[in-house]
Structures are given as C-alpha cells and as structure tokens.
C-alpha cells in the first residue's frame, strides 16, 4: 500500500509540474480561463489548465470523452451479449481519443497568440502544427500517467480530477477573498456556504445508500437462504461517469464555438452558441436533458440488468414473486430506471438550483458553481477512500495467506 501511495504522489507531482510547463512560442496571456463562464469551470475540473497554456492544456477531456462514447458504441455493437472484446474496445477508445485530442488541440490553437519573432521565422501554419504536436504529446503522456496510476497507484483518473478541483477552488477563493463585502455579497457567500454543506451531506447519502432486492437461492437450504439480496446503489451511475457526461457537455459547447468561428453567418450555430451555454436558462435545460439521456444509457451499460437476470437464471436463483428470465430482466430494468431517474432529479436539483439563483447575482456564476464542485469533490474522496480500504483489506488477507503457507511448510 505504501508503494501505491508513493507512486500516486509521484504522479501527482509530475502532473502539477507539467501544468507549469508552457507550450513553446505561445504568449502566456493569449489563453485565459474565464471563471465567469460555466463551461470554463467545467473544463477546469477535467481539462483546461487554468489559463496557463501548458503541455497538459487538454487535461483528461479527450480521454474521458473517448471512454464514455466507446462504452456506448461497444454496448450497441454486440446486441446479444452487449460486450466487446477488450482489444477491440481499446482500439475504439484510442481511435476516439486521438480524434478528440486533435479536434480540441486545433480548437485551442485557433485562439492562441504566438510570439512575433517565431511567427516571422516559421509562419502561422508551422507554429500551429508545432503547438498542436506539443499539446497532443502532452495529452497522451497524461493518459499514460493515469493508466499507470490505475495499475500501480490509488484513485486512477480521480487523482487528476481531484488536483484540478482543488486548484479551481483555490482560484475562486483567491478571487473573492480580495472583494469588498456588501450586504448582497455577504448574502451570496452565506447562501453558497450552507448550500455546500447540504450538498456534501446529500452526496454522501446518495453515494452510500443501497436498495436491497430479496433473492431466493435454490442452492441454499438453511435458515440463511432468505437473507440474500441484490444490491443496487441509490445512485447506480456513480460520480466519475457523471463527470464524463459533464465532459461531453463541455466538448459539445467547444465544438459549437469552434464551428461558429468558421461559419459566423450560420444562424443555427449562432443560436446554439447563444442558447446552449449554461449561463442562460435554455442552456441549463439543454444540460439537464443531456445529463438525463447519457446517465440513463450509462446506467444500463454499467449495471446491465440483462446480465444479472441471465446469471440468476443460470444459477437457479430468482427474485421473490418474479418469474426468472424475461420477467426478471424487465423488473430489474424498471428498478434501475426508477433509481436512475430519482437520483438524477436529486443531482439536478443540487447542481441547477445554485446556478438559477446565481442569475440574480451577476458576475458570481463561478461562486454559485461551488456546490457542483464540492459534490464531485465529496464523491471522489469517498470513492478513493473506498478503494483505499479495499486494497488495505486485500493486503491484510494476502499477508495472512502468506503466513499460513509458511506455517504449513
């Protein structure tokens, strides 16, 4: 366990150092993170490096988008088993990741300003290609770090997101700590503070709560046979996949802006850019619709009621008062759908309410996005703690087995 902690700390150090290595030939002030824009706040948690234009500029955004879309594609590729061979899934994921990395790198480079002397020597096209290669290499190296952390460390991609969230929180606190307080400002801070406390409490309840479905096991013939259950999380999707959905939203908004710059006369793109941003009510509704759609799809992919129903049938087990096979599958589909909808409604209330209230406090959108930030932060901390406890317990059992083997010898 100590080795895993040291490796994770080393990876975190490398990531923080990388965020401070600037992309060559780019003027530092040409890439700024606008904290008043919700899309930028979302990107700061998973991608954008806070306006530094570093080699890790894209962060985990391309990888996360590729992961979620690859899972969805894989789910629909094989209708019988809903599973794809690991090597095929990796090819799909890597292909999508490379595509997203190039698209997002080109989008970022279009808004950058280059050093005048380098621009005269190499030209706009040459410098653009060079910077795209830098960002591309940095993005792939970051994915390699994440995969190493998943294999040898603790937290997987959550480690990188955790660092980004902490930096984001410190930026917002630093921004508002220098403000002059008035009665409206104090009211905003008090509202946000108590809402954050409530958000943390609700997030813990959603993450830890479970729904038990009694299962009758025909292979067990004793007094404990009736105490078997199928366990469903109150929030079946969990937190990290939810972050993937937020990443998809940020990607879509970036694509809208990029295509709008290329085709400024296009009225449809102009409307998408104007009304899909979460700074407007229509953008909030767009975000809610997107979140509900992808969360339902991902819940059925991750939990897979069909697979559970098939395993129950093979083992000769059944849910009480439900016939095995198709009826069990339909029953589990309904349970999963209800749980997903209920948890999504709660999450949406937590996420959207402060944003709607924030419309009344102009210029404080980043402040009212803090409940969303703390909701994700709380969930990540709980997930990392659960992984830590599981690995610690595994190490204890492993040591006991070693001692038993030595005792036998």
C-alpha positions in Angstrom: 0.0 0.0 0.0 2.9 2.4 0.8 4.2 1.8 -2.7 0.9 2.7 -4.2 0.6 5.9 -2.2 4.2 6.9 -3.2 3.5 6.2 -6.9 0.3 8.3 -6.8 2.1 11.2 -5.0 4.9 11.0 -7.7 2.3 11.0 -10.5 0.5 14.0 -8.8 3.9 15.9 -8.6 4.6 15.2 -12.3 1.2 16.4 -13.3 1.5 19.6 -11.2 4.9 20.3 -12.7 3.6 19.6 -16.2 0.8 22.1 -15.7 3.5 24.8 -15.2 5.5 23.9 -18.4 4.3 26.4 -21.0 3.7 25.5 -24.6 6.5 26.9 -26.7 6.1 30.1 -28.8 2.7 30.9 -27.2 2.1 34.2 -25.4 1.0 33.4 -21.9 -1.9 35.9 -21.8 -3.4 34.6 -25.0 -5.1 31.7 -23.3 -7.2 32.8 -20.3 -9.6 30.8 -18.3 -12.8 32.9 -17.9 -14.1 31.9 -14.4 -17.3 33.7 -15.2 -18.2 31.1 -17.8 -19.6 27.8 -16.5 -18.2 25.9 -19.4 -14.7 27.0 -18.4 -15.4 26.0 -14.8 -16.4 22.5 -16.0 -13.2 22.4 -18.2 -11.1 23.4 -15.3 -12.1 20.3 -13.4 -11.3 17.9 -16.2 -9.3 19.7 -18.8 -8.3 23.3 -19.0 -5.2 24.2 -17.0 -6.4 27.4 -15.6 -5.2 29.7 -18.4 -1.5 28.7 -18.3 -1.4 27.2 -21.9 0.7 24.3 -20.6 1.6 21.0 -22.2 -1.3 19.5 -20.2 -3.8 22.1 -21.7 -6.4 19.5 -22.7 -6.2 17.5 -19.4 -8.3 14.4 -19.3 -11.1 15.8 -21.5 -10.3 13.8 -24.7 -9.7 10.5 -22.8 -12.9 10.9 -20.8 -15.0 11.7 -23.9 -13.5 8.7 -25.7 -14.2 6.4 -22.7 -17.8 7.2 -22.5 -18.5 7.1 -26.2 -16.5 3.8 -26.6 -18.7 2.2 -23.8 -21.8 3.3 -25.6 -20.6 2.1 -29.0 -19.4 -1.2 -27.5 -22.8 -1.7 -25.9 -24.7 -1.4 -29.2 -22.1 -3.3 -31.3 -23.0 -6.7 -29.9 -26.7 -6.9 -29.3 -26.6 -10.4 -27.9 -24.0 -10.1 -25.2 -23.7 -6.3 -25.0 -19.9 -6.9 -24.6 -17.0 -6.3 -26.9 -13.5 -8.0 -26.7 -11.1 -5.9 -24.6 -8.6 -5.4 -27.5 -11.4 -4.1 -29.8 -12.7 -1.8 -27.1 -9.2 -0.4 -26.6 -8.8 0.2 -30.4 -12.2 2.1 -30.4 -11.2 4.1 -27.3 -7.7 5.0 -28.6 -9.1 6.0 -32.0 -11.8 8.2 -30.5 -9.2 9.7 -28.0 -6.8 10.6 -30.8 -9.6 12.2 -32.8 -10.9 14.2 -29.8 -7.4 15.3 -28.9 -6.7 16.6 -32.4 -10.1 18.4 -32.6 -9.7 20.1 -29.2 -6.0 20.9 -29.8 -6.9 22.6 -33.1 -9.7 24.5 -31.4 -7.4 25.8 -28.6 -4.6 26.8 -31.1 -7.0 28.9 -33.1 -7.5 31.3 -30.2 -3.8 31.5 -29.2 -1.4 34.3 -30.0 2.2 33.4 -31.0 5.5 35.1 -30.3 6.1 37.7 -33.1 9.7 36.7 -33.8 8.8 33.0 -34.0 5.8 33.9 -36.2 8.0 35.7 -38.6 10.5 32.8 -38.8 8.2 29.8 -39.0 4.8 31.3 -40.1 1.4 30.8 -38.6 0.8 27.4 -40.1 4.2 26.0 -39.0 3.8 27.2 -35.4 0.2 26.0 -35.2 1.3 22.5 -36.3 4.2 22.5 -33.8 2.0 23.6 -30.9 -0.7 21.0 -31.8 2.0 18.3 -31.7 3.1 19.6 -28.2 -0.5 19.6 -26.9 -1.1 16.2 -28.5 2.1 14.7 -26.9 1.2 16.2 -23.5 -2.3 14.8 -23.6 -1.1 11.3 -24.5 1.6 11.4 -21.7 -1.1 12.4 -19.2 -3.3 9.4 -20.3 -0.2 7.2 -19.8 0.2 8.7 -16.2 -3.5 8.0 -15.5 -3.2 4.4 -16.7 -0.1 3.9 -14.6 -2.0 5.3 -11.6 -4.9 2.9 -12.2 -2.5 0.0 -12.3 0.1 0.9 -9.7 -1.3 3.8 -7.6 -4.6 4.8 -6.0 -7.5 6.7 -7.4 -7.0 6.3 -11.1 -8.2 9.3 -13.1 -9.8 10.7 -9.9 -6.4 11.8 -8.7 -6.0 14.2 -11.7 -9.6 15.5 -11.3 -9.0 16.0 -7.5 -6.0 18.1 -8.2 -7.9 20.2 -10.8 -10.8 20.7 -8.4 -8.5 21.8 -5.5 -6.8 24.3 -7.8 -10.2 25.5 -9.1 -11.5 26.1 -5.5 -8.3 27.9 -4.6 -8.7 30.2 -7.6 -12.3 31.1 -6.8 -11.5 31.7 -3.1 -8.5 33.8 -4.1 -10.7 35.8 -6.4 -13.4 36.6 -3.9 -11.1 37.0 -0.8 -10.0 40.3 -2.2 -13.5 41.6 -2.9 -15.1 44.4 -0.8 -18.1 42.9 1.1 -21.5 44.5 0.9 -24.9 43.2 2.2 -25.6 41.5 -1.2 -22.2 39.9 -1.4 -22.3 38.6 2.2 -25.8 37.1 1.5 -24.4 35.3 -1.6 -21.5 33.8 0.4 -23.7 32.7 3.2 -26.2 31.0 0.8 -23.4 29.3 -1.0 -21.7 28.1 2.2 -24.8 26.5 3.7 -25.8 25.0 0.3 -22.3 23.4 0.0 -22.8 21.8 3.5 -26.2 20.4 2.4 -24.7 19.3 -1.0 -21.9 17.3 0.8 -24.5 15.6 3.1 -26.8 14.7 0.3 -23.9 13.4 -1.8 -22.7 11.1 1.0 -26.3 9.7 1.3 -26.6 9.2 -2.4 -23.2 7.5 -2.6 -23.5 5.2 0.4 -27.2 4.3 0.3 -28.3 1.0 -1.3 -31.6 -0.6 -2.3 -31.9 -4.3 -1.5 -33.9 -6.7 -3.6 -34.6 -10.1 -1.9 -33.3 -13.1 -3.9 -34.3 -16.7 -3.3 -31.3 -19.0 -3.8 -32.4 -22.6 -4.5 -28.9 -24.0 -3.9 -29.0 -22.9 -0.2 -31.2 -25.0 2.1 -30.9 -23.4 5.6 -32.1 -20.6 7.7 -29.8 -18.1 5.9 -31.3 -18.7 2.5 -33.8 -15.9 2.8 -31.2 -13.3 3.7 -29.7 -12.9 0.2 -30.1 -9.7 -1.7 -29.3 -8.0 -4.9 -27.8 -4.6 -4.1 -28.4 -1.5 -6.2 -26.8 1.8 -5.4 -29.3 4.6 -4.9 -27.2 6.4 -7.5 -26.4 3.5 -9.9 -24.2 5.6 -12.2 -21.8 6.8 -9.5 -19.7 10.0 -9.7 -16.9 9.5 -12.2 -19.2 8.5 -15.1 -21.2 11.7 -14.2 -18.0 13.6 -14.7 -17.8 12.0 -18.2 -21.2 13.4 -19.0 -20.2 16.9 -17.9 -17.1 16.5 -20.1 -19.3 15.6 -23.1 -21.3 18.8 -22.4 -18.1 20.9 -22.4 -16.9 19.2 -25.6 -20.2 20.0 -27.4 -20.1 23.6 -26.3 -16.5 23.9 -27.5 -17.4 22.4 -30.9 -20.3 24.8 -31.2 -18.0 27.7 -30.6 -15.3 26.4 -33.0 -17.7 25.8 -35.9 -19.3 29.2 -35.2 -15.9 30.9 -35.7 -15.6 29.1 -39.0 -19.1 29.8 -40.2 -20.1 33.0 -38.4 -23.1 33.6 -40.8 -24.7 30.3 -39.9 -27.9 31.2 -37.9 -28.2 27.7 -36.4 -24.7 27.7 -35.0 -25.2 31.3 -33.7 -28.3 30.1 -31.8 -26.5 27.0 -30.4 -23.7 29.2 -29.1 -26.0 31.7 -27.6 -28.7 29.5 -26.0 -26.8 26.3 -25.2 -24.4 27.9 -22.8 -25.3 27.2 -19.2 -25.2 30.9 -18.4 -28.8 31.0 -19.9 -31.9 29.2 -18.8 -32.1 27.4 -22.2 -28.5 26.2 -21.7 -29.5 24.8 -18.3 -32.3 22.9 -19.8 -30.0 21.6 -22.6 -27.5 20.5 -19.9 -30.3 18.7 -17.9 -31.6 16.9 -21.0 -28.1 15.8 -22.0 -27.3 14.6 -18.5 -30.5 12.6 -18.2 -30.1 11.0 -21.6 -26.5 9.9 -21.1 -26.9 8.9 -17.4 -29.8 6.5 -18.3 -27.8 5.0 -21.1 -24.6 4.6 -19.0 -26.6 3.2 -16.0 -27.9 0.3 -18.2 -24.4 -0.3 -19.6 -22.6 -0.3 -16.3 -25.2 -2.3 -14.3 -26.6 -4.4 -17.2 -29.9 -5.9 -15.9 -29.8 -8.5 -18.7 -26.6 -9.9 -17.5 -27.8 -10.1 -13.9 -31.1 -11.8 -15.0 -29.1 -14.3 -17.0 -26.8 -15.1 -14.1 -29.8 -15.6 -11.8 -31.4 -18.0 -14.3 -28.2 -20.0 -14.8 -27.7 -20.4 -11.0 -31.3 -21.4 -10.5 -32.0 -18.2 -8.3 -34.9 -15.9 -8.6 -36.3 -12.6 -7.2 -39.2 -13.1 -4.9 -42.6 -13.0 -6.6 -40.9 -12.5 -10.0 -40.6 -15.3 -12.7 -37.0 -16.0 -13.8 -35.8 -14.9 -17.3 -37.6 -12.2 -19.2 -39.8 -11.0 -16.3 -36.7 -10.7 -14.1 -35.0 -8.7 -16.7 -38.0 -6.3 -17.2 -38.3 -6.0 -13.4 -34.6 -5.1 -13.0 -34.9 -2.6 -15.9 -37.7 -0.9 -14.2 -35.9 -0.8 -10.8 -32.7 0.6 -12.5 -34.7 3.2 -14.4 -36.6 4.4 -11.3 -33.4 4.7 -9.3 -31.6 6.5 -12.1 -34.4 9.0 -12.5 -34.8 9.6 -8.8 -31.0 10.1 -8.3 -30.8 12.3 -11.4 -33.6 14.5 -10.1 -31.8 15.0 -6.8 -28.5 15.6 -8.5 -30.0 18.1 -10.9 -31.7 20.0 -8.1 -28.3 20.2 -6.3 -26.5 21.3 -9.5 -29.0 23.6 -11.2 -30.6 25.4 -8.2 -27.5 27.5 -7.3 -26.9 28.3 -11.0 -30.5 29.6 -11.3 -30.1 31.6 -8.1 -26.8 32.8 -9.4 -28.6 34.6 -12.3 -29.7 37.1 -9.6 -26.1 37.8 -8.6 -24.4 38.9 -11.8 -20.7 38.2 -12.1 -20.8 35.4 -9.5 -21.5 32.4 -11.6 -18.2 30.7 -10.5 -19.2 31.2 -6.9 -22.6 29.6 -7.4 -20.9 26.7 -9.2 -19.1 25.7 -6.0 -21.9 23.3 -4.9 -21.3 21.3 -8.1 -17.6 21.4 -7.5 -18.0 20.2 -3.9 -20.5 17.5 -4.9 -17.9 16.0 -7.3 -15.1 16.5 -4.7 -17.0 14.7 -2.0 -17.8 11.8 -4.3 -14.2 11.4 -5.5 -13.0 11.5 -1.9 -15.5 8.7 -0.9 -14.5 6.6 -4.0 -10.8 7.0 -3.2 -11.4 6.1 0.4 -13.4 3.0 -0.6 -10.6 1.9 -3.0 -8.0 2.5 -0.3 -10.0 0.4 2.3 -10.5 -2.4 -0.2 -6.8 -2.5 -1.1 -5.8 -2.4 2.5 -8.1 -5.2 3.4 -6.7 -7.2 0.4 -3.2 -6.7 1.7 -4.2 -7.9 5.1 -5.7 -11.1 3.7 -2.6 -11.6 1.4 -0.3 -11.3 4.4 -2.3 -13.8 6.4 -2.3 -16.3 3.5 1.5 -16.0 3.3 1.8 -16.6 7.0 -0.5 -19.7 6.7 1.6 -21.1 3.8 4.8 -20.7 5.7 3.2 -22.3 8.8 2.2 -25.3 6.8 5.7 -25.7 5.4 
